[in-house]
């Protein structure tokens, strides 16, 4: 059995492929920040990993008289940065990969690490277990994948060949060749490996490859920031291209009956007919959906940026009470969506030309179709069409102008960041990437080093980052130390002295019009030092900020 959720073959005990739409089953509440990764245990338990640096294990009671319920049975604390990948070993133990560069194999019952695997030099983005060998495969921003023997807790192979950060690894699970796997990343390519040898490179995606899933009897699937899912045969041919979104796709997997499952930045989980390009169902959530996975009974779990995971079911007996479903629907409808994000979904938006709510009397043509209308007060509202219900479902208010910032992640150098600031240094526009939880002073220092900028700009750049990342809490760990002394963390005053440009602290940091422009350095100090600290640029194939 394949215990990895995206393999598409771990659901041998699943119900027959149903035709009923998915309904909300339960909400898993407990994490303090985004749920970045989800997966199933073989017995139906659920594992989640979060930006709050914890892993949680949930027991799902599907026999409850009032629909399904989920209880957190274990909270696993040990990582020092956010957890972006979770999985299950062949022995049924939890495992997780983190931005702290470590992989932890957990003693789940003891809620303690059994082994900490070290070797990656950048964040770990994916962990998958081979069903045939039981070996662990991991992917990292350090451009490598690693193969680990879990018995000895040692690395047995390092796969080198990609030119940018890796986001996905998928073992093929072949009995005769258990060391074969696929990898995908920021260089837009997918590679097939036998041991440490690259056998084939698949090209076709126009942006970062985010996830991979086996498609039994056919080959495999890949999804990308280019908003497409591609179906490949192992021999190298791309058999099909599915336009699955208008925004970044973060996960792809295969349901027991052969349907495809995707989630994306536009807050949706979508179910696709495996044999066609038809969207069977589009499920909108309150925030970005980072990951989704099938459960052994055919249900779905989705990890969301609101700090919760959601269970969805086609079984009437596991559906949530109507009050919970109605509350969820209201929460989705209450979300305010910036116009720029909506334009990425529906095209150019001209508020003056919007129809009234009477236009909702006209049925939609396909599942997940979007329509914007004005409510009685003249406020633009975004709706999506539900084929199952035969109605337009409200998914949020459209706010602001198209000049605002877009939501979700930004790509830089093949890696993912919460912020990507434009910094104007004497007319040269430079990129400063930043993640929530990072130390702004360390980020500013690395920016100066990488771009060969005078040290005199440190305070101004750091204070700009502080001003434009309100609520940021620096994660514990080595980067929370003052990089210039042996002392502890540097904690600047609440109100930094740095200027945030002509537009003040609320200036749009993602366009050149609102780019931060530091004040002049002390007299006689050139802004460019001309030393050898210049770092090489990242490879092509990545995307910066702005519309996607």
Secondary structure by P-SEA (a helix, b strand, c coil): ccccccccccccccccccccccccccccccccccccbbbbccccbbbbbccccbbbbbbbcccccccbbbbbcccccccccccccccccccccccccccccccccccccccccccccccccccccbbbbbccccbbbbbccccbbbbbccccccccccccccccccccccccccccccccccccccccbbbbbcccccccccccccccccbbbbbccccccccccccbbbbbccccccccccccccccccbbbbcccbbbbbbccccbbbbbccccccccbbbbccccccccccccccbbbbbccccbbbbbbccccccccaaaaaaaaaaaaaccccaaaaaacccccccccccccccccccccccbbbbbbbccccbbbbbbbbccccbbbbccccccccccccccccccccccccbbbbbbcccbbbbbbbcccccaaaaaaaaaaaacccccaaaaaaaaaaaacccccccccccccccccccccccccccccccccccccccccccccccccccccccccccccccccbbbbccccccccccc
